[in-house]
């Protein structure tokens, strides 16, 4: 359904059609888990702009990270998380994440989430002898099916601190709802890029609207690209899990040459950003648009049993991965930045909360540890609801030094379309960046941001939100004159101590 979003800082008496204790915008795992908890404390309305299945959750393959295996611990998980984050992880938030992980897995089991089991215990998908590149311990249970729940009223939702206005395209009727607590769980902004593992709905709506409402947004330069997404003509990019490389899959260029040992001593088990940039370099060197992930040397039965979803998806696309290598390329995968929150999911605007990928708790730093994303959704969704009960109405303190986006500049920008945004971001603000490309992107995006008319339907609103999120990424990436985690500047290829800090944007702030 088409959705019209509009930020409403205040709602005049008499204009609200219905009132709820909680309004939750978004129907992925973060939104639905929060809704299931919130219903124990009051009335709940979940607003989603499309189908309840339109979310990243249902495409997750790496599992949900939790230190529940023998020999693992919250402290080990914390160390891994901090190491992956390249010096920018908020240790307090990461400690919350890892220390509360086991309890949240227990909650999911009680709610009926169908984890695989072995001898009465949750089966850990990643084994010590075939580790996920980022997880040295037995840690990851298979990802759950999406939590199911009722969305209450169908239609789309809009964020506000105290109210929501939603337009139902089926009836062309606008409705307004008031609430005591508004929770954003709108997901990330992967659709900023031409090649993305994210569904079409991942347009950064919550991030953009929170910024416009005056909330702080941070770490937007850190966009994680998954190194291996299926690349077949006419087929939506589909994530090929890192566990495939963990099981012994090797990367070859289109000439058949294995190349990862030339880039990193860890070869295929190097971190995501290292593998992604190596693939891009090899793609540019060969003139192809992909490389090959080869598992044909592995036992056929084991591959099918170990990766049934990947096997079936590829087979439906005409590719038998046990007999032919998989064409893959990097794809935008996860937005590590977002609406800045504290460890209770409070934003800098009282009454407005955020959790899941649209939020930035600080647990991921500059480079998310694989499979921490699903864990983050349930840990901080629970804490949001807990906060609304125990200490409602608070907010995260404003960050000193927050800046506003720069003034719009005149530029030969052409016509803004989703495809134009995606192509420019892929070329100028993608995996490898420099001042020239980022400056060009910043100028064009600022011109588009200033020239777009007020949105009137879902399509125009999504474009407006994508332009703003892209502009935040480009400006942050241009300011950060170093390389760190998922942010790589070819003109500043090393990390710099003076940049071990966060860039925070706030609507209405002054430079």
C-alpha positions as CSV (number, residue, x, y, z in Angstrom):
1,X,0.0,0.0,0.0
2,X,1.1,3.5,-0.7
3,X,2.0,5.4,2.4
4,X,2.3,9.1,3.2
5,X,4.6,10.0,6.0
6,X,4.6,13.3,7.7
7,X,6.4,14.3,10.9
8,X,4.0,15.9,13.4
9,X,5.8,17.5,16.3
10,X,2.5,18.5,17.9
11,X,-1.1,17.2,17.5
12,X,-3.9,19.7,18.1
13,X,-6.7,18.6,20.3
14,X,-9.6,17.1,18.4
15,X,-7.6,16.1,15.3
16,X,-6.6,12.6,16.4
17,X,-8.9,9.9,15.2
18,X,-7.6,7.1,17.6
19,X,-5.3,6.9,20.5
20,X,-2.9,4.1,21.5
21,X,-0.4,3.6,24.2
22,X,2.2,2.4,21.7
23,X,2.5,3.1,18.0
24,X,5.2,1.0,16.3
25,X,6.3,1.9,12.8
26,X,7.7,-1.2,11.0
27,X,6.9,-4.8,10.9
28,X,10.3,-6.6,10.8
29,X,11.6,-8.5,13.8
30,X,12.3,-5.3,15.8
31,X,8.8,-4.0,15.3
32,X,6.9,-7.2,15.9
33,X,9.0,-8.2,18.9
34,X,8.4,-4.8,20.4
35,X,4.7,-5.1,19.7
36,X,4.5,-8.5,21.4
37,X,6.1,-7.1,24.5
38,X,4.3,-3.8,24.5
39,X,0.8,-5.4,24.4
40,X,1.4,-6.6,27.9
41,X,1.4,-2.9,29.0
42,X,-1.2,-1.2,26.9
43,X,-2.8,-0.9,23.5
44,X,-0.6,-1.3,20.4
45,X,-0.9,-0.2,16.8
46,X,1.7,-1.5,14.3
47,X,1.9,0.5,11.1
48,X,3.7,-0.9,8.0
49,X,3.9,0.5,4.5
50,X,3.6,-2.9,2.8
51,X,3.2,-6.6,3.5
52,X,4.3,-7.9,6.9
53,X,6.8,-10.0,5.0
54,X,8.5,-6.9,3.4
55,X,11.5,-6.7,5.6
56,X,15.2,-7.8,5.8
57,X,14.4,-10.2,8.6
58,X,13.0,-12.9,6.3
59,X,16.2,-12.8,4.1
60,X,18.7,-13.1,7.0
61,X,20.8,-16.2,6.5
62,X,23.8,-16.0,8.9
63,X,21.7,-16.6,12.0
64,X,21.3,-14.7,15.2
65,X,24.5,-14.4,17.2
66,X,24.3,-15.4,20.9
67,X,27.0,-16.8,23.2
68,X,25.1,-19.9,24.2
69,X,27.5,-22.6,23.0
70,X,29.9,-24.7,25.1
71,X,33.1,-22.7,25.7
72,X,31.6,-19.5,24.5
73,X,30.7,-16.5,26.8
74,X,29.3,-13.0,26.8
75,X,32.8,-11.7,27.3
76,X,34.2,-13.5,24.3
77,X,31.3,-12.2,22.2
78,X,31.9,-8.7,23.5
79,X,35.6,-8.9,22.5
80,X,34.7,-10.1,19.0
81,X,32.1,-7.3,18.7
82,X,34.6,-4.6,19.7
83,X,37.3,-5.9,17.5
84,X,35.0,-6.0,14.5
85,X,33.9,-2.4,15.1
86,X,37.3,-0.9,14.3
87,X,37.6,1.4,17.3
88,X,34.2,2.9,17.3
89,X,32.0,0.4,19.2
90,X,30.2,1.9,22.2
91,X,31.4,-0.6,24.9
92,X,28.4,0.0,27.2
93,X,26.0,-0.8,24.4
94,X,28.0,-3.8,23.3
95,X,28.1,-5.2,26.8
96,X,24.3,-4.8,27.0
97,X,24.0,-6.6,23.7
98,X,26.2,-9.6,24.6
99,X,25.1,-9.9,28.3
100,X,21.4,-10.0,27.4
101,X,21.7,-12.2,24.4
102,X,20.9,-15.5,26.1
103,X,17.8,-14.1,27.8
104,X,16.4,-12.8,24.5
105,X,17.0,-16.2,22.8
106,X,15.0,-17.7,25.7
107,X,12.2,-15.2,25.0
108,X,12.1,-16.2,21.4
109,X,11.9,-19.8,22.3
110,X,9.0,-19.1,24.7
111,X,7.3,-17.1,21.9
112,X,7.4,-20.2,19.7
113,X,10.2,-19.2,17.3
114,X,11.2,-22.5,15.6
115,X,14.9,-22.8,16.1
116,X,16.5,-26.1,14.9
117,X,17.3,-28.4,17.8
118,X,19.7,-31.2,18.4
119,X,19.2,-33.6,21.3
120,X,16.8,-31.1,22.9
121,X,19.0,-28.1,22.7
122,X,19.2,-25.2,20.1
123,X,21.5,-26.4,17.3
124,X,24.4,-24.2,16.6
125,X,24.8,-23.8,12.9
126,X,28.4,-22.7,12.8
127,X,30.9,-25.3,13.9
128,X,34.4,-24.8,15.3
129,X,36.0,-26.7,12.4
130,X,34.2,-24.6,9.8
131,X,33.8,-21.1,11.3
132,X,32.0,-18.1,10.1
133,X,34.8,-15.8,9.2
134,X,33.9,-13.4,12.0
135,X,32.9,-15.9,14.7
136,X,35.7,-18.2,16.0
137,X,33.4,-19.9,18.5
138,X,30.2,-22.0,18.2
139,X,27.8,-19.2,18.4
140,X,25.1,-19.0,15.8
141,X,21.8,-20.8,15.9
142,X,20.0,-21.0,12.5
143,X,18.0,-17.8,11.9
144,X,14.3,-18.0,12.9
145,X,11.3,-17.7,10.7
146,X,10.0,-14.1,11.0
147,X,7.9,-13.6,14.2
148,X,4.3,-13.5,13.2
149,X,1.8,-11.1,14.6
150,X,-1.1,-8.9,13.6
151,X,-0.5,-5.5,12.2
152,X,-3.8,-4.2,13.6
153,X,-4.7,-1.8,10.8
154,X,-3.2,-2.2,7.4
155,X,-1.7,0.8,5.7
156,X,1.3,2.9,6.2
157,X,2.6,4.8,9.1
158,X,4.3,8.1,9.7
159,X,6.5,9.0,12.5
160,X,5.8,11.7,15.0
161,X,6.8,12.4,18.5
162,X,3.2,12.5,19.6
163,X,1.1,11.5,16.7
164,X,1.1,9.6,13.4
165,X,-0.7,10.4,10.1
166,X,-1.2,7.5,7.7
167,X,-2.7,7.4,4.2
168,X,-4.4,4.2,3.1
169,X,-4.1,4.1,-0.7
170,X,-6.8,1.5,-0.9
171,X,-9.4,4.0,0.3
172,X,-7.5,7.3,-0.2
173,X,-8.4,8.2,3.4
174,X,-5.9,9.8,5.8
175,X,-6.1,8.9,9.5
176,X,-4.3,10.3,12.4
177,X,-3.4,8.5,15.6
178,X,-2.0,9.7,18.9
179,X,0.2,7.8,21.2
180,X,2.2,7.9,24.5
181,X,5.2,6.1,23.0
182,X,6.3,6.0,19.4
183,X,8.8,3.4,18.4
184,X,10.6,3.5,15.0
185,X,11.5,0.1,13.7
186,X,11.6,0.9,10.0
187,X,14.8,-0.8,9.0
188,X,17.8,0.4,7.0
189,X,18.5,2.2,3.8
190,X,20.1,-0.4,1.5
191,X,18.1,0.8,-1.5
192,X,20.5,3.8,-1.7
193,X,22.7,1.5,-3.8
194,X,22.3,0.0,-7.3
195,X,23.1,-3.5,-6.0
196,X,21.6,-4.4,-2.6
197,X,20.5,-7.5,-0.7
198,X,17.8,-5.3,0.9
199,X,14.2,-5.5,-0.3
200,X,12.6,-2.5,-2.2
201,X,11.1,-1.2,1.1
202,X,14.5,-0.4,2.7
203,X,14.5,3.3,1.8
204,X,15.6,4.8,5.1
205,X,12.2,6.3,6.0
206,X,12.6,6.3,9.7
207,X,16.1,7.7,9.6
208,X,15.1,10.5,7.2
209,X,12.0,11.5,9.2
210,X,13.7,11.4,12.5
211,X,16.4,13.8,11.1
212,X,13.7,16.1,9.8
213,X,12.0,16.1,13.1
214,X,15.2,17.2,14.8
215,X,16.6,13.9,16.2
216,X,20.3,13.2,16.0
217,X,21.5,10.8,13.3
218,X,25.0,9.3,13.5
219,X,27.6,7.0,11.8
220,X,25.9,7.3,8.4
221,X,29.2,6.9,6.5
222,X,29.5,3.3,7.7
223,X,27.5,1.2,5.2
224,X,28.4,-2.5,5.2
225,X,28.6,-4.2,1.8
226,X,28.2,-8.0,1.9
227,X,31.0,-9.4,-0.4
228,X,29.0,-12.2,-1.9
229,X,25.5,-11.6,-3.3
230,X,24.2,-13.7,-6.2
231,X,24.7,-11.9,-9.5
232,X,22.6,-13.4,-12.3
233,X,20.8,-11.4,-15.1
234,X,17.2,-10.7,-14.2
235,X,17.5,-12.2,-10.6
236,X,17.2,-10.1,-7.5
237,X,20.6,-10.0,-5.6
238,X,20.4,-12.8,-3.1
239,X,22.8,-13.0,-0.1
240,X,25.2,-16.0,-0.3
241,X,26.1,-16.5,3.4
242,X,29.7,-16.0,4.6
243,X,29.3,-19.5,6.0
244,X,29.7,-20.8,2.5
245,X,33.3,-19.6,2.6
246,X,33.6,-20.9,6.1
247,X,32.7,-24.4,4.8
248,X,35.5,-24.2,2.3
249,X,34.1,-22.2,-0.6
250,X,36.8,-20.4,-2.6
251,X,36.7,-17.2,-4.6
252,X,37.9,-17.2,-8.2
253,X,37.9,-14.6,-10.9
254,X,36.2,-15.2,-14.2
255,X,39.5,-16.7,-15.5
256,X,39.3,-19.3,-12.8
257,X,42.1,-18.0,-10.7
258,X,41.8,-18.0,-6.9
259,X,42.7,-14.5,-5.7
260,X,42.0,-13.9,-2.0
261,X,45.4,-15.2,-0.8
262,X,46.9,-12.3,-2.7
263,X,45.0,-9.8,-0.7
264,X,45.0,-11.1,2.8
265,X,46.6,-14.0,4.7
266,X,43.2,-15.1,5.9
267,X,42.1,-15.5,2.3
268,X,38.4,-16.2,2.1
269,X,38.0,-15.9,5.8
270,X,39.1,-12.2,5.9
271,X,36.6,-9.6,7.2
272,X,33.7,-8.6,5.0
273,X,35.2,-5.2,4.0
274,X,38.5,-6.7,3.0
275,X,36.9,-9.4,0.9
276,X,34.4,-7.0,-0.7
277,X,37.2,-4.6,-1.8
278,X,39.3,-7.4,-3.1
279,X,36.4,-8.6,-5.2
280,X,35.8,-5.1,-6.6
281,X,39.5,-4.9,-7.5
282,X,39.4,-8.2,-9.3
283,X,36.2,-7.3,-11.1
284,X,37.8,-4.1,-12.3
285,X,40.9,-6.0,-13.3
286,X,39.0,-8.5,-15.4
287,X,36.2,-6.3,-16.8
288,X,33.5,-8.6,-15.6
289,X,30.7,-7.7,-13.3
290,X,31.2,-10.6,-10.9
291,X,33.6,-13.2,-9.5
292,X,32.9,-16.9,-8.8
293,X,32.3,-18.5,-5.5
294,X,33.2,-22.2,-6.0
295,X,31.9,-25.0,-3.8
296,X,31.9,-27.7,-6.5
297,X,34.9,-29.4,-4.9
298,X,32.8,-30.0,-1.7
299,X,30.6,-33.0,-1.1
300,X,27.3,-32.5,-2.9
301,X,25.1,-33.9,-0.2
302,X,26.8,-31.8,2.5
303,X,26.4,-28.6,0.5
304,X,22.7,-29.2,-0.1
305,X,22.1,-30.1,3.6
306,X,24.2,-27.3,4.9
307,X,22.8,-24.6,2.6
308,X,19.3,-25.7,1.6
309,X,17.9,-22.2,1.1
310,X,20.8,-21.0,-1.0
311,X,20.8,-24.3,-3.0
312,X,17.0,-24.0,-3.7
313,X,17.1,-20.3,-4.6
314,X,20.0,-20.8,-7.0
315,X,18.4,-23.9,-8.5
316,X,15.2,-22.1,-9.1
317,X,17.3,-19.5,-11.0
318,X,18.8,-22.2,-13.2
319,X,22.1,-22.7,-11.3
320,X,23.1,-25.9,-9.5
321,X,25.8,-24.7,-7.1
322,X,27.1,-28.2,-6.5
323,X,28.1,-28.4,-10.2
324,X,28.8,-24.8,-11.2
325,X,30.4,-21.9,-9.4
326,X,28.2,-19.1,-8.1
327,X,28.5,-15.7,-9.8
328,X,28.7,-13.2,-7.0
329,X,29.5,-9.5,-6.4
330,X,29.4,-7.2,-3.4
331,X,26.1,-5.6,-2.5
332,X,24.9,-3.0,0.0
333,X,23.8,-5.0,2.9
334,X,23.5,-3.1,6.3
335,X,23.2,0.5,7.4
336,X,25.3,0.7,10.6
337,X,24.4,4.4,11.1
338,X,21.0,5.6,11.9
339,X,18.9,7.5,14.5
340,X,21.2,7.9,17.6
341,X,19.9,6.3,20.7
342,X,21.1,5.5,24.2
343,X,21.2,1.9,25.6
344,X,17.4,2.2,26.2
345,X,16.5,3.0,22.7
346,X,15.7,6.6,23.5
347,X,16.4,9.1,20.8
348,X,17.2,12.8,21.4
349,X,13.5,13.6,21.1
350,X,11.4,12.8,24.2
351,X,8.8,10.1,23.5
352,X,10.5,8.9,20.3
353,X,12.3,5.6,20.4
354,X,14.1,3.6,17.8
355,X,15.4,0.0,17.5
356,X,16.7,-2.3,14.9
357,X,18.6,-1.2,11.8
358,X,17.1,2.3,11.7
359,X,18.7,3.0,15.1
360,X,22.4,3.5,15.9
361,X,23.1,2.2,19.4
362,X,26.8,2.1,18.8
363,X,27.1,-1.7,19.1
364,X,28.4,-2.1,15.5
365,X,31.0,0.7,15.4
366,X,32.5,1.0,11.9
367,X,32.0,-2.6,10.9
368,X,29.2,-4.9,12.2
369,X,30.1,-8.3,13.4
370,X,28.2,-10.9,11.4
371,X,24.8,-11.9,12.8
372,X,24.8,-9.2,15.5
373,X,22.0,-7.4,13.7
374,X,19.2,-9.8,14.6
375,X,20.4,-9.9,18.1
376,X,20.4,-6.1,18.3
377,X,16.8,-6.0,17.3
378,X,15.5,-8.1,20.1
379,X,17.8,-6.9,22.8
380,X,17.1,-3.2,22.3
381,X,13.4,-3.7,21.4
382,X,13.0,-5.3,24.8
383,X,14.8,-2.5,26.5
384,X,12.7,0.1,24.7
385,X,9.5,-1.4,26.1
386,X,11.1,-1.8,29.5
387,X,12.0,1.8,29.5
388,X,8.5,3.0,28.6
389,X,7.2,1.1,31.6
390,X,9.9,1.9,34.2
391,X,11.0,5.4,33.2
392,X,8.8,6.8,30.4
393,X,9.3,10.1,28.6
394,X,13.1,10.4,28.7
395,X,15.5,11.0,25.9
396,X,19.2,10.6,25.1
397,X,21.3,13.7,25.7
398,X,22.2,15.8,22.8
399,X,25.7,15.3,21.4
400,X,28.0,18.3,21.6
401,X,29.3,19.2,18.2
402,X,26.4,17.9,16.2
403,X,26.2,19.6,12.8
404,X,23.5,20.2,10.2
405,X,23.8,19.2,6.5
406,X,25.5,21.9,4.5
407,X,23.6,24.4,2.5
408,X,22.3,23.2,-0.8
409,X,24.4,24.2,-3.8
410,X,23.6,24.6,-7.4
411,X,24.6,21.6,-9.5
412,X,24.0,20.0,-12.8
413,X,21.9,17.4,-11.1
414,X,19.5,16.1,-13.8
415,X,16.2,14.5,-12.8
416,X,16.2,12.7,-9.4
417,X,14.9,9.1,-9.7
418,X,15.6,6.1,-7.5
419,X,17.7,4.6,-10.2
420,X,19.8,7.9,-10.5
421,X,20.4,8.0,-6.8
422,X,21.4,4.3,-6.7
423,X,23.8,4.6,-9.7
424,X,25.5,7.7,-8.3
425,X,25.9,6.3,-4.8
426,X,27.3,3.1,-6.2
427,X,29.9,4.9,-8.2
428,X,30.8,7.9,-5.9
429,X,29.9,6.7,-2.3
430,X,30.2,3.0,-2.5
431,X,32.9,0.6,-1.3
432,X,35.9,2.7,-2.5
433,X,35.5,6.5,-2.0
434,X,37.6,9.6,-2.6
435,X,37.1,13.3,-2.3
436,X,36.3,13.9,-5.9
437,X,33.4,11.4,-6.1
438,X,32.1,12.3,-2.7
439,X,32.1,16.0,-3.4
440,X,30.2,15.4,-6.7
441,X,27.7,13.2,-4.8
442,X,27.3,15.8,-2.1
443,X,26.6,18.6,-4.6
444,X,24.0,16.6,-6.6
445,X,22.2,15.2,-3.6
446,X,22.0,18.6,-2.0
447,X,20.5,20.0,-5.2
448,X,18.0,17.2,-5.4
449,X,17.1,17.5,-1.7
450,X,16.3,21.1,-2.2
451,X,14.4,20.7,-5.5
452,X,12.1,17.7,-4.8
453,X,8.5,18.7,-4.4
454,X,6.5,17.7,-1.3
455,X,5.8,14.0,-1.4
456,X,2.2,13.0,-2.3
457,X,2.4,9.2,-2.3
458,X,4.6,6.3,-1.3
459,X,6.9,6.4,-4.3
460,X,7.7,10.1,-4.0
461,X,8.1,9.8,-0.2
462,X,10.6,6.9,-0.6
463,X,12.6,8.9,-3.2
464,X,12.7,11.9,-0.9
465,X,13.9,9.8,2.0
466,X,16.5,8.0,-0.1
467,X,17.9,11.3,-1.3
468,X,18.2,12.6,2.3
469,X,19.8,9.4,3.6
470,X,22.2,9.3,0.7
471,X,23.1,12.9,1.3
472,X,23.9,12.1,5.0
473,X,26.1,9.3,3.8
474,X,28.0,11.4,1.3
475,X,28.6,14.3,3.6
476,X,29.7,12.1,6.5
477,X,32.0,10.1,4.2
478,X,33.5,13.3,2.8
479,X,34.2,14.7,6.3
480,X,35.8,11.5,7.5
481,X,39.3,11.7,6.0
482,X,40.5,8.2,6.9
483,X,39.7,4.6,6.2
484,X,38.0,2.7,9.0
485,X,35.9,-0.5,8.9
486,X,33.4,-0.4,6.1
487,X,34.4,3.2,5.2
488,X,37.3,3.2,2.8
489,X,38.9,6.3,1.2
490,X,41.5,5.6,-1.5
491,X,42.9,9.1,-0.8
492,X,43.1,8.4,3.0
493,X,43.8,4.6,3.0
494,X,44.8,4.4,6.7
495,X,42.9,4.9,10.0
496,X,43.8,8.0,11.9
497,X,43.6,8.4,15.7
498,X,42.0,11.9,15.4
499,X,39.1,10.3,13.6
500,X,38.3,7.8,16.4
501,X,35.1,9.7,17.0
502,X,31.5,9.8,15.7
503,X,30.0,12.2,13.2
504,X,26.6,13.4,14.4
505,X,24.0,15.3,12.3
506,X,21.0,17.0,13.7
507,X,18.2,18.8,11.8
508,X,18.4,22.5,12.8
509,X,21.9,22.2,14.3
510,X,24.5,24.8,13.3
511,X,28.0,24.1,11.9
